[in-house]
């Protein structure tokens, strides 16, 4: 299981002294990008290949609060993937110290060719990295984002 440790900081808090919803999205993105970096795709490799992940939808479920200066860990798993890798569902889970699930973020996305500005299939090594993630119990096969004329 891929996971990273964090501490909830001052800028992560909402008015009620709980971690704010956008902080959950930020840590989800950070964890995804750390995964890619550790599997051969640091930011400069995305730039070199002129490709990037694009998130089309995020869904957050809350279970427990995370408070200021509380340590937590974020895991990353594969909740869905198309055969060609052009579409993905990635699931981050936020765990409090002691093993309580605080939140889950499911992100639906694909791969954007930064010069053509269209969705594409990922390079082979990137697809291999995605497939190396553990699958969630509700994993689903997704249709491709590539239209037949796009090839």
N, C-alpha and C positions, 0 to 999 in steps of 0.2 A: 504494500500500500504506500503510495506517495503521500507524504505529509510534511507540513512545515509548522513551526512554532511561532507564535506571535504574542504580543502584549497589547491589550487595549489601551490606546493613548488618549490624551485629552481631545485631540481633533476627531476621534472616533465616536465621541459621545453625543447623544441627543439631549433635549431639554429635560428628560426624565432620568438622566444619568445612566442610560443604557446605551449599548453600542447601536449607533444609528444604521438605518437600512443601507445607505450608500457605502458605509464602512464594510459591511458584509460583501457587497459587490466588489469593492476595491481589493479586499483580501482574497476573494475568489480569483480575480484577474491576476493578482500578484502570484498566487499559488500556481495557476496555469502557466504563466510565463516562466516561473522558476522550473517547472517541470520541463517545458520545452528547452530551456537553456541547458538543463542537466542531461538532456537527451539529444544533444547535437544541434539545437536550434536556438542559440542566443539571439538577441535582438539584431546584431550585425549580420547574422546569417539570413534572417528574414529580409533585411534590407538588401543584401546581396542578391537574393533570389526574387526580389520584388513581389513577395507574397506576404499576406498577414491574416491572422484569424479575425473574423468579424462575427460578433455576437448579435443575433437577431432578436433574441428574447431571453430575459432572465426571470426566473420564478424563485421567490424566497419563501420558505416556511420557517416560522419561529416556534421554538419549544421552550427555551430558557433564556434569561437575560445574561449578557456579558457586561460586566461593570468596569469602571475605570481601573487601570493597572492590573486587571485580571489576566492571567496567562490562559491561552487557549491554543488548540492545534486545529489545523485545517487539512482535511484529506481531499484527495482527488480520485475520482473513479469515472469510468466510461458508462454512461446510461443509454447511449445509442450511437449508432454509426451506420453510414451507408456503405455498401460494398466497395465503392471507389474512394471512400473517405471524404467526399466532398461536403458531407453534412455530418455533424456530430451533436451529441448531447453530453455535456460534462457535468458531473455532480460533485460539488464541494459540500462536505459536512464540517460543521464547527463544533468542536468538542471542548467542554470545560474540563479543568483539572478535576479528577475524580470520575471521569468517564460519562458525564451527562451530555447528551446531544443538545446543543443550544440552537442550531439552525441548519437548514439545508438550502443550497442554492443550485438550481439546475439551469444551465446555460445552453441555449440552442444556437448553433452557429455553423459557419462554413469557412471557406478559404477564399480570400479576395486577391486576385492578381492586381497589384497596385498600379501597373502601367496600363493595362487594358480596362480596369475598373469593372471586372466581371468575376463571377464565381468560377473557381477552377478546382481540379483535384489536387491534393497535396503531393509534394515530391515523395518518392518511395520511402526514404528514411523517416520522414515526418509521419507518414501513415503507419510505419512499423512502430514508432514511438507511441502513437495513439493506441494501437492494438495491444501494446504491452501493459496498458492500464488494466486493473481489475474491473470486471463488469459488475454493475449493480444488479441486485436481484430482479429488478424490473427492466433490465436491458431490452432495447427494442431495435430491430433492423429498420433503418430509415431509407427512404427513396433518395436517389441521387439528386443533386442540385443542378447537374449538367443536363441541359436540354439536348436532344439528339443532334440538332443542327450545330450545337456548340462543339461536339466531338470531344 
